[in-house]
Amino acid sequence: MSTILDSLHEDQNRVIKKPYIEKAEANGRPDEEVAAESWDNHTSRNASVIVDNFHGQFKSTVRCPKCGRVSVTFDPFCTLSVPLPEAAVKLLSFVLVQANNITQPLRIEKAIKPKMTFEDLKAQLDEFKTDPDSTWLTAEIYNRRFHKIFMDNEKPSVLQDKDLIVMFELKPNHNPLAIYLEYEIKHQFESMKREPFGHPFMINVPCDENSKGSTLNKTDMETHIRQTLADSLIDPMEPFSMRQINSYSGNMGVGKVKDDTVLKIDEYRSKANLIYLAASWKNDEVMNLPSPKDVPTDDKELHDKGIDINQCLNLFTIEEKLREGEEWYCPTCKEHQQAYKHMQIWKLPPVLILHLKRFHYNTMFRDKVCDMVHFPTQGLDMSPYVLGPGAGTARYNLLAVSNHMGRLGGGHYTANVLHTPTNQWLNFNDSFVGPATADQGVTSAAYVLVYVRDSEDWFPHPQPAMDTN
């Protein structure tokens, strides 16, 4: 498409002899002056119906990370290629257990993106912490047991919808102690057995003075458990026994907790350092354990919505560091640098071509992003992204959409186009042409969008709704 437009421009170029002109740099001058000079330089060599309708202007700012030199130039463009942000791949539920409210957990839905880590997820849950300096410990609970402890660099995208993932708040200067709930049961002709009930949880144990570890005797352990479960125990003084176990309830370490038992908890570092303790009652009707309380969020709406075109435009205008092989030569340092580059829109053309960068390539792999991108068919407001004059009239209406179905191994192109003489939308699919609507062009196959400025006289405008009053 760009090649055809460039060829048409060269055929229709009104400039026969192109003068040699050096590229204009700001060097401290006002942007308006440099932009006007750069545009005059461009049109002195390029003047055609293509330039008149399709060419706009970028402001490019490059900053050297070594010496701090800033270079500002203004360059013409015919196509605006915008990157796609990561869309959420799934919506998962997480149970949050606050340090001061263990018996009333919260359940929250979060939209998970492919590259998100548990560290990223935890940062989104700061508002639910009861202490700003506390941290979240993330665990998977399966069959009423702690099945896995997740590290910060692991990715929640590997989780399944049915997984029970619980995040426990750990206070600063405290160590976690994992508590299992059990009750005793005896069948005829069988020895006494212990069965789990409820869900295991973590309690916060204060660190010893001038230490990162914690020391507990039997009385301390029982006190911590009773205080933690105070709101749920039917009889606060109901007796229970304790024993140290491993994560799957096997006997470990000190075994049964006796009067002279002393439990030492090292500073938490990994799953191997967790201490598990089972509290056993005579039956499973000693407490009332409420279900998690649902916390409303906007994540479900954002997940269902997909990507908005404004997210793509915002991402385009963010400063980025140049990759290896794209270094910029700094005139001050006299060497190539991986500089910081900031692209911004200064001037928009009457006909705006938006290219969604669905195809991603690097040295390791290549792929196509098939996420849904929502874009308006009427009234796309580009004014927030335009620096130069004329931003106030930067409203655009959709003229055409080029669609690509399939992935890298094979695909198919179609187009949805507004036939302006009749103001009717048509779908072009190989030799078939049929009627369509504007909204039918807004699909996950949309690849290139063609917009026309609202003020163009030749573009048909929708009729205002009839006043029935």
Disulfide bonds with the S-S distance in Angstrom:
none
